[in-house]
Amino acid sequence: MKTLKTIPNFISQKEENEFWQTHDSSEFVDWSSAQLVKFPNLKKSTKTISLRLPADMLEELKVKANALDIPYQSFIKVLLKKELSII
């Protein structure tokens, strides 16, 4: 078994990021004993925003979301995600 180096103590996240960009983690961690872990309940953090929409536009969003059987807020997120992926 190879001898592992000691991971240094870092003063900041930036210092740690810079360190790992220039060092191979296999020199510090025995990855042969690593196990796959799943975190099924993790959700992306969200932030509440206030968005003013014309009443007729909001009503149209609600009608289309209802036709898809999803909440209108979720439908808005789907539309935004789709448009952002095009850009």
Distance bins in CASP14 RR format, pairs under 12 A and 6 or more apart:
PFRMAT RR
TARGET T0000
AUTHOR 0000-0000-0000
RMODE 2
METHOD distances of the structure
MODEL  1
1 30 1 0 0 1 0 0 0 0 0 0 0
1 32 0 0 0 0 1 0 0 0 0 0 0
1 33 0 0 0 0 0 1 0 0 0 0 0
2 26 0 0 0 0 1 0 0 0 0 0 0
2 27 0 0 0 0 1 0 0 0 0 0 0
2 28 0 0 0 0 0 1 0 0 0 0 0
2 29 0 0 0 0 0 1 0 0 0 0 0
2 30 0 0 0 0 1 0 0 0 0 0 0
2 31 0 0 0 0 0 1 0 0 0 0 0
2 32 0 0 0 0 0 1 0 0 0 0 0
3 27 0 0 0 0 1 0 0 0 0 0 0
3 28 0 0 0 0 0 1 0 0 0 0 0
3 30 0 0 0 0 0 1 0 0 0 0 0
4 24 0 0 0 0 0 1 0 0 0 0 0
4 25 0 0 0 0 0 1 0 0 0 0 0
4 26 0 0 0 0 1 0 0 0 0 0 0
4 27 1 0 0 1 0 0 0 0 0 0 0
4 28 1 0 1 0 0 0 0 0 0 0 0
4 29 1 0 0 1 0 0 0 0 0 0 0
4 30 1 0 0 1 0 0 0 0 0 0 0
4 31 0 0 0 0 0 1 0 0 0 0 0
4 32 0 0 0 0 0 1 0 0 0 0 0
4 33 0 0 0 0 0 1 0 0 0 0 0
5 19 0 0 0 0 0 1 0 0 0 0 0
5 23 0 0 0 0 1 0 0 0 0 0 0
5 24 0 0 0 0 1 0 0 0 0 0 0
5 25 0 0 0 0 0 1 0 0 0 0 0
5 26 0 0 0 0 0 1 0 0 0 0 0
5 27 1 0 1 0 0 0 0 0 0 0 0
5 28 1 0 1 0 0 0 0 0 0 0 0
5 29 0 0 0 0 1 0 0 0 0 0 0
5 30 0 0 0 0 0 1 0 0 0 0 0
6 27 0 0 0 0 0 1 0 0 0 0 0
6 28 1 0 0 1 0 0 0 0 0 0 0
6 29 0 0 0 0 0 1 0 0 0 0 0
7 16 0 0 0 0 1 0 0 0 0 0 0
7 19 0 0 0 0 1 0 0 0 0 0 0
7 20 0 0 0 0 1 0 0 0 0 0 0
7 23 0 0 0 0 1 0 0 0 0 0 0
7 25 0 0 0 0 1 0 0 0 0 0 0
7 27 0 0 0 0 1 0 0 0 0 0 0
7 28 1 0 1 0 0 0 0 0 0 0 0
7 29 1 0 0 1 0 0 0 0 0 0 0
8 15 0 0 0 0 1 0 0 0 0 0 0
8 16 0 0 0 0 1 0 0 0 0 0 0
8 18 0 0 0 0 0 1 0 0 0 0 0
8 19 1 0 0 1 0 0 0 0 0 0 0
8 20 0 0 0 0 0 1 0 0 0 0 0
8 23 0 0 0 0 1 0 0 0 0 0 0
8 28 0 0 0 0 1 0 0 0 0 0 0
9 15 0 0 0 0 1 0 0 0 0 0 0
9 16 0 0 0 0 1 0 0 0 0 0 0
9 19 0 0 0 0 0 1 0 0 0 0 0
10 16 1 1 0 0 0 0 0 0 0 0 0
10 17 0 0 0 0 1 0 0 0 0 0 0
10 18 0 0 0 0 1 0 0 0 0 0 0
10 19 1 0 0 1 0 0 0 0 0 0 0
10 20 0 0 0 0 1 0 0 0 0 0 0
10 23 0 0 0 0 0 1 0 0 0 0 0
11 17 0 0 0 0 0 1 0 0 0 0 0
11 18 0 0 0 0 0 1 0 0 0 0 0
11 19 0 0 0 0 0 1 0 0 0 0 0
12 18 0 0 0 0 1 0 0 0 0 0 0
12 19 0 0 0 0 0 1 0 0 0 0 0
13 19 0 0 0 0 0 1 0 0 0 0 0
13 20 0 0 0 0 0 1 0 0 0 0 0
14 20 0 0 0 0 0 1 0 0 0 0 0
14 21 0 0 0 0 0 1 0 0 0 0 0
15 21 0 0 0 0 0 1 0 0 0 0 0
15 22 0 0 0 0 0 1 0 0 0 0 0
16 22 0 0 0 0 0 1 0 0 0 0 0
16 23 0 0 0 0 0 1 0 0 0 0 0
16 25 0 0 0 0 0 1 0 0 0 0 0
16 28 0 0 0 0 0 1 0 0 0 0 0
17 23 0 0 0 0 0 1 0 0 0 0 0
19 25 0 0 0 0 0 1 0 0 0 0 0
19 27 0 0 0 0 0 1 0 0 0 0 0
19 28 0 0 0 0 1 0 0 0 0 0 0
20 26 0 0 0 0 0 1 0 0 0 0 0
20 27 0 0 0 0 0 1 0 0 0 0 0
20 28 0 0 0 0 1 0 0 0 0 0 0
20 29 0 0 0 0 0 1 0 0 0 0 0
23 29 0 0 0 0 0 1 0 0 0 0 0
24 31 0 0 0 0 0 1 0 0 0 0 0
25 31 1 0 0 1 0 0 0 0 0 0 0
25 34 0 0 0 0 0 1 0 0 0 0 0
26 32 0 0 0 0 1 0 0 0 0 0 0
26 34 0 0 0 0 0 1 0 0 0 0 0
44 77 0 0 0 0 0 1 0 0 0 0 0
44 81 0 0 0 0 0 1 0 0 0 0 0
46 73 0 0 0 0 0 1 0 0 0 0 0
46 74 0 0 0 0 0 1 0 0 0 0 0
46 77 0 0 0 0 1 0 0 0 0 0 0
48 73 0 0 0 0 0 1 0 0 0 0 0
49 73 0 0 0 0 0 1 0 0 0 0 0
49 76 0 0 0 0 0 1 0 0 0 0 0
49 77 0 0 0 0 0 1 0 0 0 0 0
49 80 0 0 0 0 0 1 0 0 0 0 0
51 57 0 0 0 0 0 1 0 0 0 0 0
51 58 0 0 0 0 1 0 0 0 0 0 0
51 61 0 0 0 0 0 1 0 0 0 0 0
51 72 0 0 0 0 0 1 0 0 0 0 0
51 73 0 0 0 0 0 1 0 0 0 0 0
51 76 0 0 0 0 1 0 0 0 0 0 0
51 77 0 0 0 0 0 1 0 0 0 0 0
51 80 0 0 0 0 0 1 0 0 0 0 0
52 58 0 0 0 0 1 0 0 0 0 0 0
53 59 0 0 0 0 1 0 0 0 0 0 0
53 60 0 0 0 0 1 0 0 0 0 0 0
53 61 1 0 0 1 0 0 0 0 0 0 0
53 62 0 0 0 0 0 1 0 0 0 0 0
53 72 0 0 0 0 0 1 0 0 0 0 0
53 73 0 0 0 0 0 1 0 0 0 0 0
53 76 0 0 0 0 1 0 0 0 0 0 0
54 60 0 0 0 0 1 0 0 0 0 0 0
54 61 0 0 0 0 0 1 0 0 0 0 0
55 61 0 0 0 0 0 1 0 0 0 0 0
55 62 0 0 0 0 0 1 0 0 0 0 0
56 62 0 0 0 0 0 1 0 0 0 0 0
56 63 0 0 0 0 0 1 0 0 0 0 0
57 63 0 0 0 0 0 1 0 0 0 0 0
57 64 0 0 0 0 0 1 0 0 0 0 0
57 72 0 0 0 0 0 1 0 0 0 0 0
57 76 0 0 0 0 0 1 0 0 0 0 0
57 79 0 0 0 0 0 1 0 0 0 0 0
58 64 0 0 0 0 0 1 0 0 0 0 0
58 65 0 0 0 0 0 1 0 0 0 0 0
58 72 1 0 0 1 0 0 0 0 0 0 0
58 73 0 0 0 0 0 1 0 0 0 0 0
58 75 0 0 0 0 0 1 0 0 0 0 0
58 76 0 0 0 0 1 0 0 0 0 0 0
59 65 0 0 0 0 0 1 0 0 0 0 0
59 66 0 0 0 0 0 1 0 0 0 0 0
59 72 0 0 0 0 1 0 0 0 0 0 0
60 66 0 0 0 0 0 1 0 0 0 0 0
60 67 0 0 0 0 0 1 0 0 0 0 0
60 72 0 0 0 0 1 0 0 0 0 0 0
60 75 0 0 0 0 0 1 0 0 0 0 0
60 76 0 0 0 0 0 1 0 0 0 0 0
60 79 0 0 0 0 0 1 0 0 0 0 0
61 67 0 0 0 0 0 1 0 0 0 0 0
61 68 0 0 0 0 0 1 0 0 0 0 0
61 70 0 0 0 0 0 1 0 0 0 0 0
61 71 0 0 0 0 0 1 0 0 0 0 0
61 72 1 0 1 0 0 0 0 0 0 0 0
61 73 0 0 0 0 1 0 0 0 0 0 0
61 74 0 0 0 0 0 1 0 0 0 0 0
61 75 1 0 0 1 0 0 0 0 0 0 0
61 76 1 0 0 1 0 0 0 0 0 0 0
61 77 0 0 0 0 0 1 0 0 0 0 0
61 78 0 0 0 0 0 1 0 0 0 0 0
61 79 0 0 0 0 1 0 0 0 0 0 0
61 80 0 0 0 0 0 1 0 0 0 0 0
62 68 0 0 0 0 0 1 0 0 0 0 0
62 70 0 0 0 0 0 1 0 0 0 0 0
62 71 0 0 0 0 1 0 0 0 0 0 0
62 72 1 0 1 0 0 0 0 0 0 0 0
62 73 0 0 0 0 1 0 0 0 0 0 0
62 74 0 0 0 0 0 1 0 0 0 0 0
62 75 0 0 0 0 1 0 0 0 0 0 0
62 76 0 0 0 0 1 0 0 0 0 0 0
63 72 0 0 0 0 1 0 0 0 0 0 0
63 75 0 0 0 0 0 1 0 0 0 0 0
64 70 0 0 0 0 1 0 0 0 0 0 0
64 71 0 0 0 0 0 1 0 0 0 0 0
64 72 0 0 0 0 1 0 0 0 0 0 0
64 74 0 0 0 0 0 1 0 0 0 0 0
64 75 1 0 0 1 0 0 0 0 0 0 0
64 76 0 0 0 0 0 1 0 0 0 0 0
64 78 0 0 0 0 0 1 0 0 0 0 0
64 79 0 0 0 0 1 0 0 0 0 0 0
65 71 1 0 0 1 0 0 0 0 0 0 0
65 72 1 1 0 0 0 0 0 0 0 0 0
65 73 0 0 0 0 1 0 0 0 0 0 0
65 74 1 0 0 1 0 0 0 0 0 0 0
65 75 1 1 0 0 0 0 0 0 0 0 0
65 76 1 0 0 1 0 0 0 0 0 0 0
65 77 0 0 0 0 0 1 0 0 0 0 0
65 78 0 0 0 0 1 0 0 0 0 0 0
65 79 0 0 0 0 1 0 0 0 0 0 0
66 72 1 0 0 1 0 0 0 0 0 0 0
66 74 0 0 0 0 0 1 0 0 0 0 0
66 75 0 0 0 0 1 0 0 0 0 0 0
67 75 0 0 0 0 1 0 0 0 0 0 0
68 74 0 0 0 0 1 0 0 0 0 0 0
68 75 1 0 0 1 0 0 0 0 0 0 0
68 76 0 0 0 0 0 1 0 0 0 0 0
68 78 0 0 0 0 1 0 0 0 0 0 0
68 79 0 0 0 0 0 1 0 0 0 0 0
69 75 0 0 0 0 0 1 0 0 0 0 0
70 76 0 0 0 0 0 1 0 0 0 0 0
70 77 0 0 0 0 1 0 0 0 0 0 0
70 78 1 0 0 1 0 0 0 0 0 0 0
70 79 0 0 0 0 0 1 0 0 0 0 0
71 77 0 0 0 0 1 0 0 0 0 0 0
71 78 0 0 0 0 0 1 0 0 0 0 0
72 78 0 0 0 0 0 1 0 0 0 0 0
72 79 0 0 0 0 0 1 0 0 0 0 0
73 79 0 0 0 0 0 1 0 0 0 0 0
73 80 0 0 0 0 0 1 0 0 0 0 0
74 80 0 0 0 0 0 1 0 0 0 0 0
74 81 0 0 0 0 0 1 0 0 0 0 0
75 81 0 0 0 0 0 1 0 0 0 0 0
75 82 0 0 0 0 0 1 0 0 0 0 0
76 82 0 0 0 0 0 1 0 0 0 0 0
76 83 0 0 0 0 0 1 0 0 0 0 0
77 83 0 0 0 0 0 1 0 0 0 0 0
77 84 0 0 0 0 0 1 0 0 0 0 0
78 84 0 0 0 0 0 1 0 0 0 0 0
78 85 0 0 0 0 0 1 0 0 0 0 0
79 85 0 0 0 0 0 1 0 0 0 0 0
79 86 0 0 0 0 0 1 0 0 0 0 0
80 86 0 0 0 0 0 1 0 0 0 0 0
80 87 0 0 0 0 0 1 0 0 0 0 0
81 87 0 0 0 0 0 1 0 0 0 0 0
END
